[in-house]
Structures are given as C-alpha cells and as structure tokens.
C-alpha cells in the first residue's frame, strides 16, 4: 500500500507528533506546524493521534493512490480535488486505487494535512517519523517529497476499516466517496484577516522599555517572507530594551517570542532550536499554535496577554474537544 507523488508541490513533508526525548542532546522535536489539524486528521481515519501524515504547504502536490484507502484532509483549504472533483475537508473519504489528489489555490490558511488510515510507514528515526529538513533525518529520506517518490502506507486500523466499509458499501461503483458528516474547522483564520495570538509574558519581559511593552500589546506585526518552519520573523515597530546586556542561552520551545538586537520579534515554530540567547518577551500558549501555523507570509497578528490560568483553561477545552471527537467517531462506527 502506498502513495505515488506525481508532482511534489511547494513543500510537502511527512510529519508525526514529533521527536521527543532528545532535546538534551540538541535534537529538536520537529513535527507538524498545526498539531491540532494533524491530530484531527488522524482521528477521522481511525489512527492514533500522533500517526504520520503529510504536511502540505500552500501549493500542494499531485498524489496518486496505489491502493484503496481511507483518507482525510484537514487544516488549510488549498482547493483539493480528487479526479478533478472538489473534495470536502474534515470528513473521511474512501478512495479507490488510481484516484488522483491535486490542489489549487489557497482559499484559507496555508498548511493542509493528509492522513491515511494506518498512517505513513516511513522508517522511524529516534522514535519518530517526523521530517527534520535542516538535519536531513526522518520522514521520507530526510527531505521534502519529490516527483517519483513512493510513500509506503501501513495496513489500515480496525476503526479505519470500519469507517471505510460504511462509505464504500452504498457506492461500490464510485472512485471515491466522502462521509455525510464532518467536523468544524479548528481555527477561524483566513488569508485576509489579522489573527490575535494569545501569549503570556516571557522571563525577560521586564527588560523592555515601557513604550516597547505597550507597543508589543497594541501594534500589529507582519509575518515576513524570511519565515519558515524554524521561526516566524515579524516586521513591525522595533522593540527596545533598557540595556543591551548579553543574555545567557537558555531553553526555548514552540511559541517562544524572542527579540534579537534589531528589535523585531521572532516566534519559534515547529523546527525551533533547543536553546536561544535572545530575550524572551512572551510565550504563545499552545492552544494558539494552530492559528499561528496557518498565518501565511504577509499575514498580520496582534498579541493578547492571558494568564496562566486562562492558558490552562483553553488547553483543557481543546483536549476535551478532541476527546469528544474521538468518542463521537467510535459511536458513529458502533451505530452503523
């Protein structure tokens, strides 16, 4: 069972939940930029939430399915089609061998996720199938997909097989069929909107002048073209510190907002380094990583301060929602 890559798209990589447990050795976590979208995708095809799928950035690939599969697309709306017909997002789709998946223009967001029941079966590196492009490890030969690649797929899960059986039985002659139900999008961002990103104050917040602190909360920042999976470089009002005393390198994580000497913030993303020496003015709460990951180059954001208790509440709500989704899918299969 496999997927054949006809055209690779702009940047298509294999990602799973990430490579945990090696940061003390300088090995980054990597994994999906929009974690919630990949977790939702896996749930919708009966996979464990951390199974490997494809992260598709802006200009998507053309993929041919070499066997019958149960698939789903979540995250950005990149105008996907199957055999030339629009395919709905966030609902399981049974495809037959030979079906061709293509993408068009980005209608909203910039990263879509393709999950296949059973998950992509590329070799694990340090207990993860996530692609770390800068080190050339994980994923498919440590790199983005190229034309001609054949990506192996594991056997479908029992739950995925049950979901697919429900979809294929009433429509045996159709090359693909989508479920009649779907889930709501996990983020409301569009290409034309400014996102509000919730953050908590960072350890070095008080090193910044009162004027810069005020600007951080009130000014809009733009995601620049020099951004990538490692970090979003922002353009906006330059933030100033009381002094330029050197800061010792210390641990950083996904969502850490650093401010280098030039005064323009950098938000660390999925491929962030393990330590950094720039002052940390804020930390994006994990619930907003997905919203942040879907901002395209040129997208604008504004920071909103929240307390630790508010961040915990948002996280618990998010996890409860995913738990309810998993439970609803199981009940759907049980009552079919």
N, C-alpha and C positions, 0 to 999 in steps of 0.2 A: 504494500500500500504506500502510495507516495503522491507528491505534488510535483509537477514539472513547471519550471519557470521559463516562460516564453520570452517575456521582457521583464527586467528587474525593477523598473520604477526608479524613483529618485533615491530612496534609502529604505530598503526592506531587510529587516534582521529578525533572527529567531530570538525570542526573549521568554524567560520564565520568571518565577518570583524573584530570582536574584541569587547571588553567590554570597551567602552569609558565613561568618565564622573565620574569615581570613584577613580582616582589616588590620589586625595587629602586625601582619606581615606585609602590609601595604597593598593588598589585593582588594580592589573596590567591589561593591555589591553589584553594580550594574542593574540589569532587569528592566522592566517596562518604564517608560516615562509616565504613562497613565495606568497606574496599577489597578485602579478600580475597573477600568474598561477591560483589561485582560482577565481579572477575576470574574467579572460578569460573563464574559465570553465563555470561559471555561465552564461555569455553572450551567450555562444554557445548552451545552452539548454533553453534559454529564461527566465532565472531567474534574479532578481535584483543582482547586482554585489556582494553584501555582504551576499547572502544567504548561509546557512550552507551546507558544503560538507565534504568529508573525506580527511584528510591529511595522506598519506601513505608513510612511511619511509623505504627505502632500500628493505627490504624483505616483500613483500606485502601480503595481506590477500587473502583468498578464500571467495568469496561472491556469494550468490545465490539470484537472483531477484525473489520476490514473486508475482510480477505483471508485466504487460507490462510497460516499462519506456523508456524515452529518456535520455541517459547518455552521458558523455564525459570525457575523461582523458586528463589532461594537466600536465605540469611540467616535471619531470624526466621520462626517458624511462626505466621502470622496466620490460620490456618484457611482457606486458599484453596479455592475451588470453581470448577469450570467447568461451566456449565449446571446448577448445583445439585449436582454430584457432587464429592466431595473430590478434589483434585488433589495428587499426591505432590510433595514438594520434591526439589531437587537431581538431577533427571533430565529429559532433554529430553522435550518434549511437542509433538506435532503437533496444531495446532488448525485448524479449517476456518472459513471466513467465517461470521460471525454468532455464533460462540461468545462467551459472556459470562463474564468472570472477576470473581468477587467475593471478599470477605474477611470473616471473622468475628472472633472473639475472639483475642487474642494468647495462644498457648499457651506460647511461649518466645521470648526476645529481643524486640526492638521495631522492628527495621528489616529489611524484606524487599526483595529486588531482583528485578526482572523484566527479563530480557534477551530480545531478539527477534533471530533470525538476520538479519544485515545491519546491525543497530543502528538507533537512532532518528536520523532525518535532520533534526533541527532545525538552523538555521544556526549556524556557528561564530562565536564572539566571542573574539578574541585566541587563536586556535588551539585553542579548547576549546568543547565543548557543555555544560559544567557550569553549573548554575544557581547564581548568587550572589544570594541573595534581598535582602540589605541594599542592594546596588548596583543591583538590578534588571537584571542582564545575564545573558546565556547562557540555556541551557535553552529552555523554551517561553515566549517573550516576557518572559524575565527573572523569571518568577514561578512559584508552585506551580500545578499543574494545576487547572482549574475545569471544572464541568459544561459540556458542549458543545464542549470542545476536541477537535480532531482532530490527533493527533500523527503526522507522517509517518515512515514506516519505509523504509530503504534496501532495495535488492534483496538477497536472501539470499546469503550467501557460498557458494562451491562446496562447502565442507565441510558447511555447514548444510543445503544442498540434499540432499547425500548422506545425511546423518543423517535428514532428514525422509522421504526416499524409502523408507528402511528401515522407518520407522514406519508409513507410510501404506499400503504395498503389501498387507500381510496383513489390513488392516482398512479397506477402502475405504468402508464404509457408516457408520462411527462418526464422530461430530462431533469427537472428539479421542481421542488415544491416547498413552500415556506409554511411554517406554523401559522395558525389563525390568530395567535396571541403574541404579544411582545412585552418588553419591559420599558419603562420610561427612561429617557436619557439621564445619565448621572450628573451631567453638567449643563448649564444653560448658555455657555459661551457661544458667540457667533463671531465671524470674521470682522464684523463691523462694530462690535461692542468693546467697551473697556471693562476689563474684569476687576473685581475687587477681591484682593487676596488677603486673607486673614493671617496675621503674624503675631508673635509675642516678642517683647523686647529681648535683644541679644545681650550677651555678657558685657560687651563693650559699648552699649548704647549711650551710657553717660559720658563717654569720651567725645561725643559730638556736641557741637555748639547748640545752644537753644534754638537758634534760627534754623540750623540744619535738621534738628529733631522735628521742628514744626513742619519744615518742607517735606520731610520724609512721609508724614501722615497726610499732607494736603496736596502735594504735587502728583501729577501723572508721570509715569515713566514708560518709555517705549522699548520694546524688545528689538534689539539691533540685529542686522544680518550676521554679525560675528558670533552669534549664539549657536550652541549645538547641544548634544546630549550631555556634555560635561557641565555646562552652565549657560545661563541667560545673561548676556551683557546688556545692561539697561542704559538708555540715554535719557537725560533729564537734568534737573538742577544739580550741580556738583555739591556734595555734602562735605562739610569741613569739620575737622576735629580741633579740640583746644590746643593740642600739640601733635607733633608727628613722631612721637616716641615709638620705637620699634616694638612690635608685639610678638611674643613667643609663638611658635607654631603649636597649634592645639587641634583637637579633634573637630571635624566638621561633618555634616551629614546632608542628606537630601533636604533642600529647602533653606539651608543656611544662607543668609544675606550678608555677603562680605562687601566691604568698601575699600578698594585699593587706594593708593596715594592720589590718583587722579580725581577721586571723589564720586565716581559713577558706580553704583552698586552692581554686584554680580550675584545672581541667585544660583546656587549649586543644584544641579539636576541629577538624573539617574547615574551618570558616569562620573560623578564628582570624585575628586581625590580624597584620600583618607584624612589628611591634615592640611591646615592652612594658617598663614601668618597674618592675614588681613583682619582688621577689626570686624567683629560680627555685630552688626547693628540690630539684626532681627532674625527670627526663625519662622518660616512658613509652617503653619500647622499641617499635619499630614493629610487631613481631610481635604485640603485645597490643592494637593499635588496634581490631581487630575485636571482641575480647572486651569492651573498654571501650564501643564503639559500641552494643553490644547490651544494655547495662545500662539498664533503664527508670528513670523518675523514682521515687525511693523505694528503688531498688536500693542495695546496700551493697558497698563494696570495701575491700580491705586492700592496702597497698603492700608489695612484697617487693623487696629490693635484689638486683641482679645486677651482675656485672662487664661491662665492655665485651666481653671475650672470650665470655662467656655470651650476650650480646645478639647478637653476630655469629653464633654457632653456631645460635641459634634462627632468625635470619633466613635463614641458608643452608638450614636444614632446611625452612623454609617455602617457599623458592623451589624447592628440589629437588622438593618435593611437587607444586607447581604444574606444574613441568616434566614430571613423571611423569604427571600428569593429562592434559596436552596430548598427550603421546606415546601414552597409552592410548586417547584418543579417536581419534587418527589410525589406530591399529592396529585399533580396532573397525570403523571405516569400511572399511579395506582388506580385512578378512576377512569382510565381509558378502556 
